[in-house]
Amino acid sequence: MPAPQCASCHKARAALRRPRSGQALCGTCFCSAFEAEVLHTVVAGRLLPRGAVVAVGASGGKDSTVLAHVLRELAPRLGVSLQLVAVDEGIGGYRDAALAAVRRQAARWELPLTVVAYKDLFGGWTMDAVARSTAGSGRSRSCCTFCGVLRRRALEEGARLVGATHVVTGCPPAPPPDLLPISAPGHNADDMAETLLMNFLRGDAGRLARGGGLGSPGEGGALPRCRPLQLASQKEVVLYAHFRRLDYFSEECVYAPEAFRGHARHLLKLLEAARPSAVLDLVHSAERLALAPAARPPPPGACSRCGALASRALCQACALLDGLDRGRPRLAIGKGRGGRDEAGPPGSRGGSEPRSPRPSPAPRGSHQGARGACE
């Protein structure tokens, strides 16, 4: 049976039916419709003002690749300039290949690229080193906890390094870093729905109430963040990448199989099979959740170590690093009774002792610069 005619241009043969609407479109019209929907999300939500310098979190994966490509197409109409910011977490056999994809994208699209590394920002810690440390505690799943928190901090530092006024990424709404969902959500609607399910299954009312909205205006000195692809399904993100022939890295992180997110993803697929609108229903429900006054968390203060917004004496990033430095990663993620203020072993930095200053990211250099420098 021949493919139907495109419902938009009425000239070409349809190449797909949109997963949610069932509309038959050719590849060109689908991509135009996808871009128009992202433009509407940005304009209607007033996410990016004209003149903004936008740091786009670039991981090399499909979501960040599609996001960067769409924003590059829309930048003249939005009146914004783009800077790609990538984070090298120090994951052997994985991150180097992903960063290679980011470098190819930056060169092809002629966009400036900055790479910041955990090793440079966090006193020599890499994710591989964190994994070795947490493995001894029997908490291998905590790798994603550490990485999500540290990645947000690294991306914020990279954005400031390039003079960005806004950050566009898949991170959740940005109150203080220690108030963000522990897992690291992605850019699209499926990822946001997974995060909502995870927080619901954990019984985390505070994070459920903070899980909605397309972004955060920023507070306490944090840069405003937004997620233009939050209403786009994962299937359509993949289809856009296919029709635009985008080059992206598709391997799963070596630590991802340990993450709790996989269970939420499986549950979401079962729900979507029974109710196709389940993903967007969950995303929109997060926008309407509200806590009773008695259940609302107290207003955040400032981290006593780095000055970032925090709901405790230390923000989550500093608390995690403090636990790693003291050889107590379980306490750093709240699994021990002593918490973050328990004294460390002899010769280690205790909870009340200031950390030594962490190295700042390297100054901007050429495209041939070393990892951790601007490229």
KAGICOR-V412875 format. One record per residue. N is the residue number from 1. RES is the residue in one small letter. PHI is phi in degrees with one decimal (NA if undefined). D_LAST is the distance of its C-alpha to the last C-alpha in Angstrom with 1 decimal. Layout:
n=N res=RES phi=PHI d_last=D_LAST
n=N res=RES phi=PHI d_last=D_LAST
//
This chain:
n=1 res=m phi=NA d_last=50.5
n=2 res=p phi=-67.7 d_last=48.2
n=3 res=a phi=-67.3 d_last=45.3
n=4 res=p phi=-69.1 d_last=46.2
n=5 res=q phi=-73.6 d_last=45.1
n=6 res=c phi=-59.0 d_last=42.0
n=7 res=a phi=-74.1 d_last=43.3
n=8 res=s phi=-101.6 d_last=41.1
n=9 res=c phi=-88.8 d_last=41.2
n=10 res=h phi=58.1 d_last=44.5
n=11 res=k phi=-121.6 d_last=43.5
n=12 res=a phi=-81.3 d_last=41.3
n=13 res=r phi=-74.9 d_last=42.2
n=14 res=a phi=-66.7 d_last=40.6
n=15 res=a phi=-103.4 d_last=37.9
n=16 res=l phi=-162.2 d_last=38.0
n=17 res=r phi=-110.3 d_last=39.8
n=18 res=r phi=-60.8 d_last=37.7
n=19 res=p phi=-53.5 d_last=38.1
n=20 res=r phi=-95.3 d_last=39.5
n=21 res=s phi=-89.5 d_last=41.3
n=22 res=g phi=78.3 d_last=42.5
n=23 res=q phi=-67.7 d_last=41.7
n=24 res=a phi=-87.9 d_last=41.5
n=25 res=l phi=-134.8 d_last=38.6
n=26 res=c phi=-77.9 d_last=37.1
n=27 res=g phi=-60.6 d_last=33.4
n=28 res=t phi=-64.8 d_last=32.6
n=29 res=c phi=-68.4 d_last=34.7
n=30 res=f phi=-61.5 d_last=33.3
n=31 res=c phi=-63.2 d_last=29.7
n=32 res=s phi=-63.8 d_last=31.0
n=33 res=a phi=-65.9 d_last=32.9
n=34 res=f phi=-60.7 d_last=30.0
n=35 res=e phi=-64.0 d_last=27.8
n=36 res=a phi=-64.3 d_last=30.9
n=37 res=e phi=-69.2 d_last=31.4
n=38 res=v phi=-65.8 d_last=27.9
n=39 res=l phi=-59.2 d_last=28.4
n=40 res=h phi=-61.9 d_last=31.7
n=41 res=t phi=-59.2 d_last=30.4
n=42 res=v phi=-68.1 d_last=27.8
n=43 res=v phi=-72.4 d_last=30.4
n=44 res=a phi=-64.2 d_last=33.4
n=45 res=g phi=-85.2 d_last=31.7
n=46 res=r phi=50.5 d_last=30.3
n=47 res=l phi=-82.3 d_last=27.0
n=48 res=l phi=-130.6 d_last=24.6
n=49 res=p phi=-71.9 d_last=26.2
n=50 res=r phi=-60.1 d_last=25.6
n=51 res=g phi=88.6 d_last=23.0
n=52 res=a phi=-68.2 d_last=21.0
n=53 res=v phi=-99.5 d_last=17.3
n=54 res=v phi=-104.9 d_last=16.6
n=55 res=a phi=-87.8 d_last=14.0
n=56 res=v phi=-99.3 d_last=14.4
n=57 res=g phi=-64.9 d_last=14.3
n=58 res=a phi=-114.1 d_last=12.9
n=59 res=s phi=-104.0 d_last=14.5
n=60 res=g phi=93.5 d_last=14.9
n=61 res=g phi=-79.7 d_last=18.6
n=62 res=k phi=-64.5 d_last=21.1
n=63 res=d phi=-65.4 d_last=21.3
n=64 res=s phi=-67.9 d_last=17.7
n=65 res=t phi=-67.0 d_last=17.3
n=66 res=v phi=-63.7 d_last=20.6
n=67 res=l phi=-59.4 d_last=19.8
n=68 res=a phi=-63.8 d_last=16.6
n=69 res=h phi=-65.3 d_last=18.5
n=70 res=v phi=-63.8 d_last=21.6
n=71 res=l phi=-65.2 d_last=20.0
n=72 res=r phi=-63.0 d_last=18.3
n=73 res=e phi=-67.5 d_last=21.9
n=74 res=l phi=-91.6 d_last=23.5
n=75 res=a phi=-53.8 d_last=21.2
n=76 res=p phi=-60.8 d_last=23.5
n=77 res=r phi=-75.8 d_last=26.5
n=78 res=l phi=-83.4 d_last=25.2
n=79 res=g phi=72.8 d_last=23.9
n=80 res=v phi=-121.9 d_last=20.6
n=81 res=s phi=-114.7 d_last=16.9
n=82 res=l phi=-115.4 d_last=14.2
n=83 res=q phi=-132.7 d_last=10.9
n=84 res=l phi=-81.8 d_last=9.7
n=85 res=v phi=-126.5 d_last=9.5
n=86 res=a phi=-113.0 d_last=9.9
n=87 res=v phi=-117.7 d_last=12.0
n=88 res=d phi=-96.6 d_last=12.7
n=89 res=e phi=-78.7 d_last=16.4
n=90 res=g phi=79.2 d_last=17.2
n=91 res=i phi=-110.5 d_last=19.5
n=92 res=g phi=-61.5 d_last=20.3
n=93 res=g phi=76.2 d_last=21.0
n=94 res=y phi=-135.3 d_last=19.4
n=95 res=r phi=-68.4 d_last=16.0
n=96 res=d phi=-59.8 d_last=14.4
n=97 res=a phi=-67.6 d_last=15.9
n=98 res=a phi=-66.4 d_last=14.9
n=99 res=l phi=-66.7 d_last=11.2
n=100 res=a phi=-62.2 d_last=11.8
n=101 res=a phi=-64.6 d_last=13.4
n=102 res=v phi=-62.7 d_last=10.7
n=103 res=r phi=-63.4 d_last=8.4
n=104 res=r phi=-63.5 d_last=11.7
n=105 res=q phi=-62.9 d_last=12.3
n=106 res=a phi=-60.7 d_last=9.3
n=107 res=a phi=-67.5 d_last=10.2
n=108 res=r phi=-67.3 d_last=13.8
n=109 res=w phi=-93.4 d_last=13.9
n=110 res=e phi=54.8 d_last=11.8
n=111 res=l phi=-111.4 d_last=10.2
n=112 res=p phi=-64.9 d_last=7.1
n=113 res=l phi=-124.0 d_last=5.1
n=114 res=t phi=-122.7 d_last=5.1
n=115 res=v phi=-116.6 d_last=6.6
n=116 res=v phi=-115.4 d_last=9.8
n=117 res=a phi=-118.6 d_last=12.5
n=118 res=y phi=-52.1 d_last=16.2
n=119 res=k phi=-57.3 d_last=16.9
n=120 res=d phi=-79.3 d_last=15.3
n=121 res=l phi=-87.1 d_last=16.7
n=122 res=f phi=-119.8 d_last=20.1
n=123 res=g phi=62.0 d_last=21.7
n=124 res=g phi=93.8 d_last=20.7
n=125 res=w phi=-74.2 d_last=21.7
n=126 res=t phi=-119.8 d_last=20.1
n=127 res=m phi=-66.5 d_last=21.8
n=128 res=d phi=-62.7 d_last=23.5
n=129 res=a phi=-67.5 d_last=24.9
n=130 res=v phi=-62.5 d_last=26.0
n=131 res=a phi=-61.6 d_last=27.7
n=132 res=r phi=-64.3 d_last=29.6
n=133 res=s phi=-69.8 d_last=30.7
n=134 res=t phi=-74.7 d_last=31.9
n=135 res=a phi=-60.5 d_last=33.5
n=136 res=g phi=-68.9 d_last=36.1
n=137 res=s phi=-92.7 d_last=37.0
n=138 res=g phi=74.7 d_last=37.8
n=139 res=r phi=-121.7 d_last=35.3
n=140 res=s phi=-61.8 d_last=32.8
n=141 res=r phi=-66.3 d_last=32.4
n=142 res=s phi=-72.7 d_last=30.8
n=143 res=c phi=-54.8 d_last=27.5
n=144 res=c phi=-67.9 d_last=26.6
n=145 res=t phi=-62.5 d_last=28.0
n=146 res=f phi=-60.6 d_last=25.7
n=147 res=c phi=-64.8 d_last=22.6
n=148 res=g phi=-61.4 d_last=23.4
n=149 res=v phi=-69.3 d_last=23.9
n=150 res=l phi=-68.1 d_last=21.0
n=151 res=r phi=-64.8 d_last=18.6
n=152 res=r phi=-61.6 d_last=19.8
n=153 res=r phi=-64.8 d_last=19.5
n=154 res=a phi=-64.3 d_last=15.9
n=155 res=l phi=-64.8 d_last=15.0
n=156 res=e phi=-62.4 d_last=17.1
n=157 res=e phi=-64.1 d_last=15.3
n=158 res=g phi=-64.0 d_last=11.8
n=159 res=a phi=-63.9 d_last=13.6
n=160 res=r phi=-65.8 d_last=15.3
n=161 res=l phi=-61.1 d_last=12.2
n=162 res=v phi=-93.5 d_last=11.1
n=163 res=g phi=76.7 d_last=14.8
n=164 res=a phi=-70.8 d_last=15.8
n=165 res=t phi=-102.4 d_last=19.5
n=166 res=h phi=-142.6 d_last=19.7
n=167 res=v phi=-117.9 d_last=18.3
n=168 res=v phi=-112.8 d_last=19.1
n=169 res=t phi=-159.7 d_last=19.4
n=170 res=g phi=-94.3 d_last=22.2
n=171 res=c phi=-69.3 d_last=23.2
n=172 res=p phi=-71.0 d_last=26.8
n=173 res=p phi=-51.7 d_last=28.2
n=174 res=a phi=-106.9 d_last=26.8
n=175 res=p phi=-70.8 d_last=29.6
n=176 res=p phi=-56.3 d_last=28.9
n=177 res=p phi=-54.4 d_last=26.7
n=178 res=d phi=-80.4 d_last=29.9
n=179 res=l phi=-101.7 d_last=31.6
n=180 res=l phi=-78.7 d_last=29.3
n=181 res=p phi=-53.7 d_last=30.3
n=182 res=i phi=-65.8 d_last=29.7
n=183 res=s phi=-77.4 d_last=28.4
n=184 res=a phi=-103.1 d_last=25.1
n=185 res=p phi=-72.5 d_last=26.0
n=186 res=g phi=-100.3 d_last=24.2
n=187 res=h phi=-87.7 d_last=23.9
n=188 res=n phi=-94.3 d_last=27.1
n=189 res=a phi=-61.6 d_last=30.8
n=190 res=d phi=-60.2 d_last=31.6
n=191 res=d phi=-65.3 d_last=29.2
n=192 res=m phi=-66.0 d_last=30.6
n=193 res=a phi=-65.0 d_last=34.1
n=194 res=e phi=-60.6 d_last=33.4
n=195 res=t phi=-62.5 d_last=32.2
n=196 res=l phi=-61.5 d_last=35.4
n=197 res=l phi=-62.1 d_last=37.5
n=198 res=m phi=-59.6 d_last=36.0
n=199 res=n phi=-67.2 d_last=36.7
n=200 res=f phi=-66.3 d_last=40.2
n=201 res=l phi=-66.6 d_last=41.0
n=202 res=r phi=-80.3 d_last=40.0
n=203 res=g phi=70.7 d_last=42.2
n=204 res=d phi=-94.3 d_last=39.5
n=205 res=a phi=-63.6 d_last=41.0
n=206 res=g phi=-61.2 d_last=38.6
n=207 res=r phi=-72.2 d_last=35.5
n=208 res=l phi=-60.8 d_last=37.5
n=209 res=a phi=-69.2 d_last=38.3
n=210 res=r phi=-95.6 d_last=34.7
n=211 res=g phi=-85.2 d_last=33.4
n=212 res=g phi=-94.6 d_last=34.1
n=213 res=g phi=88.2 d_last=32.6
n=214 res=l phi=-88.3 d_last=29.5
n=215 res=g phi=173.3 d_last=27.6
n=216 res=s phi=-135.4 d_last=28.0
n=217 res=p phi=-71.2 d_last=28.2
n=218 res=g phi=86.2 d_last=26.9
n=219 res=e phi=-151.8 d_last=29.1
n=220 res=g phi=60.7 d_last=29.2
n=221 res=g phi=89.8 d_last=26.0
n=222 res=a phi=-72.1 d_last=24.0
n=223 res=l phi=-74.5 d_last=21.9
n=224 res=p phi=-60.5 d_last=23.8
n=225 res=r phi=-127.8 d_last=22.9
n=226 res=c phi=-151.2 d_last=24.1
n=227 res=r phi=-131.6 d_last=24.5
n=228 res=p phi=-63.3 d_last=25.2
n=229 res=l phi=-96.5 d_last=26.0
n=230 res=q phi=-61.4 d_last=28.5
n=231 res=l phi=-98.8 d_last=31.4
n=232 res=a phi=-94.6 d_last=30.1
n=233 res=s phi=-74.3 d_last=31.5
n=234 res=q phi=-61.1 d_last=29.6
n=235 res=k phi=-61.1 d_last=31.6
n=236 res=e phi=-73.8 d_last=30.6
n=237 res=v phi=-61.4 d_last=26.9
n=238 res=v phi=-64.8 d_last=27.4
n=239 res=l phi=-63.6 d_last=29.6
n=240 res=y phi=-62.1 d_last=27.1
n=241 res=a phi=-60.6 d_last=24.4
n=242 res=h phi=-66.4 d_last=27.1
n=243 res=f phi=-71.8 d_last=28.4
n=244 res=r phi=-88.3 d_last=25.0
n=245 res=r phi=53.5 d_last=24.1
n=246 res=l phi=-82.3 d_last=20.8
n=247 res=d phi=-93.5 d_last=18.9
n=248 res=y phi=-140.4 d_last=18.5
n=249 res=f phi=-94.0 d_last=18.9
n=250 res=s phi=-116.6 d_last=22.5
n=251 res=e phi=-75.6 d_last=23.3
n=252 res=e phi=-79.8 d_last=24.7
n=253 res=c phi=-57.1 d_last=23.3
n=254 res=v phi=-64.5 d_last=25.6
n=255 res=y phi=-95.8 d_last=26.8
n=256 res=a phi=-62.0 d_last=27.6
n=257 res=p phi=-58.8 d_last=31.1
n=258 res=e phi=-80.3 d_last=32.2
n=259 res=a phi=-80.2 d_last=31.4
n=260 res=f phi=-67.3 d_last=34.1
n=261 res=r phi=-56.0 d_last=32.3
n=262 res=g phi=-60.2 d_last=33.6
n=263 res=h phi=-69.1 d_last=37.2
n=264 res=a phi=-64.4 d_last=36.4
n=265 res=r phi=-63.4 d_last=34.8
n=266 res=h phi=-63.2 d_last=38.0
n=267 res=l phi=-62.9 d_last=40.2
n=268 res=l phi=-63.8 d_last=38.4
n=269 res=k phi=-63.4 d_last=38.9
n=270 res=l phi=-65.2 d_last=42.6
n=271 res=l phi=-65.2 d_last=42.9
n=272 res=e phi=-67.5 d_last=41.1
n=273 res=a phi=-65.3 d_last=43.5
n=274 res=a phi=-83.9 d_last=46.4
n=275 res=r phi=-143.1 d_last=45.1
n=276 res=p phi=-57.1 d_last=42.3
n=277 res=s phi=-87.2 d_last=41.5
n=278 res=a phi=-59.2 d_last=41.0
n=279 res=v phi=-62.9 d_last=37.2
n=280 res=l phi=-67.3 d_last=37.3
n=281 res=d phi=-60.6 d_last=40.4
n=282 res=l phi=-66.5 d_last=38.7
n=283 res=v phi=-61.0 d_last=35.7
n=284 res=h phi=-70.1 d_last=38.2
n=285 res=s phi=-64.9 d_last=40.4
n=286 res=a phi=-64.5 d_last=37.6
n=287 res=e phi=-72.3 d_last=37.6
n=288 res=r phi=-107.0 d_last=41.3
n=289 res=l phi=-72.2 d_last=41.6
n=290 res=a phi=-146.2 d_last=42.8
n=291 res=l phi=-88.2 d_last=44.0
n=292 res=a phi=-63.8 d_last=47.4
n=293 res=p phi=-50.5 d_last=47.5
n=294 res=a phi=-69.7 d_last=48.7
n=295 res=a phi=-96.5 d_last=45.8
n=296 res=r phi=-71.1 d_last=43.0
n=297 res=p phi=-70.7 d_last=40.8
n=298 res=p phi=-66.3 d_last=41.1
n=299 res=p phi=-61.0 d_last=38.7
n=300 res=p phi=-72.0 d_last=35.6
n=301 res=g phi=-111.2 d_last=35.3
n=302 res=a phi=-115.2 d_last=32.5
n=303 res=c phi=-62.5 d_last=31.2
n=304 res=s phi=-69.8 d_last=32.9
n=305 res=r phi=-104.1 d_last=30.0
n=306 res=c phi=-112.3 d_last=26.8
n=307 res=g phi=87.8 d_last=28.5
n=308 res=a phi=-69.7 d_last=27.1
n=309 res=l phi=-59.9 d_last=29.8
n=310 res=a phi=-153.6 d_last=31.9
n=311 res=s phi=-94.3 d_last=35.3
n=312 res=r phi=-130.3 d_last=36.1
n=313 res=a phi=-62.6 d_last=35.8
n=314 res=l phi=-114.9 d_last=32.4
n=315 res=c phi=-68.1 d_last=29.7
n=316 res=q phi=-65.7 d_last=29.1
n=317 res=a phi=-62.2 d_last=25.7
n=318 res=c phi=-65.6 d_last=27.5
n=319 res=a phi=-65.5 d_last=30.5
n=320 res=l phi=-64.5 d_last=28.8
n=321 res=l phi=-64.9 d_last=27.0
n=322 res=d phi=-62.6 d_last=30.3
n=323 res=g phi=-63.4 d_last=32.1
n=324 res=l phi=-64.6 d_last=29.7
n=325 res=d phi=-63.4 d_last=30.1
n=326 res=r phi=-91.8 d_last=33.8
n=327 res=g phi=74.4 d_last=34.0
n=328 res=r phi=-130.6 d_last=35.3
n=329 res=p phi=-61.7 d_last=32.9
n=330 res=r phi=-66.9 d_last=35.9
n=331 res=l phi=-67.7 d_last=36.8
n=332 res=a phi=-65.2 d_last=33.3
n=333 res=i phi=-106.3 d_last=33.6
n=334 res=g phi=77.3 d_last=37.1
n=335 res=k phi=-99.5 d_last=39.1
n=336 res=g phi=-113.0 d_last=41.1
n=337 res=r phi=-72.6 d_last=44.0
n=338 res=g phi=-71.8 d_last=42.8
n=339 res=g phi=67.0 d_last=39.6
n=340 res=r phi=-79.9 d_last=36.9
n=341 res=d phi=-96.2 d_last=39.3
n=342 res=e phi=-70.0 d_last=41.0
n=343 res=a phi=-65.8 d_last=41.0
n=344 res=g phi=-87.6 d_last=38.8
n=345 res=p phi=-68.2 d_last=40.0
n=346 res=p phi=-55.1 d_last=41.0
n=347 res=g phi=86.4 d_last=38.2
n=348 res=s phi=-96.6 d_last=35.7
n=349 res=r phi=-82.5 d_last=34.3
n=350 res=g phi=-81.5 d_last=36.7
n=351 res=g phi=-64.9 d_last=36.3
n=352 res=s phi=-98.2 d_last=37.4
n=353 res=e phi=-86.9 d_last=35.6
n=354 res=p phi=-63.0 d_last=32.4
n=355 res=r phi=-74.5 d_last=29.2
n=356 res=s phi=-68.4 d_last=27.5
n=357 res=p phi=-58.0 d_last=24.5
n=358 res=r phi=-87.5 d_last=21.3
n=359 res=p phi=-60.3 d_last=18.3
n=360 res=s phi=-78.8 d_last=15.9
n=361 res=p phi=-58.5 d_last=12.2
n=362 res=a phi=-64.5 d_last=10.6
n=363 res=p phi=-64.4 d_last=10.0
n=364 res=r phi=-65.2 d_last=7.0
n=365 res=g phi=-136.7 d_last=6.0
n=366 res=s phi=-92.2 d_last=5.3
n=367 res=h phi=-66.5 d_last=4.2
n=368 res=q phi=-96.1 d_last=6.8
n=369 res=g phi=-67.7 d_last=6.1
n=370 res=a phi=-73.9 d_last=8.3
n=371 res=r phi=-58.1 d_last=8.5
n=372 res=g phi=98.2 d_last=8.8
n=373 res=a phi=-102.2 d_last=6.3
n=374 res=c phi=-68.9 d_last=3.8
n=375 res=e phi=-124.4 d_last=0.0
//
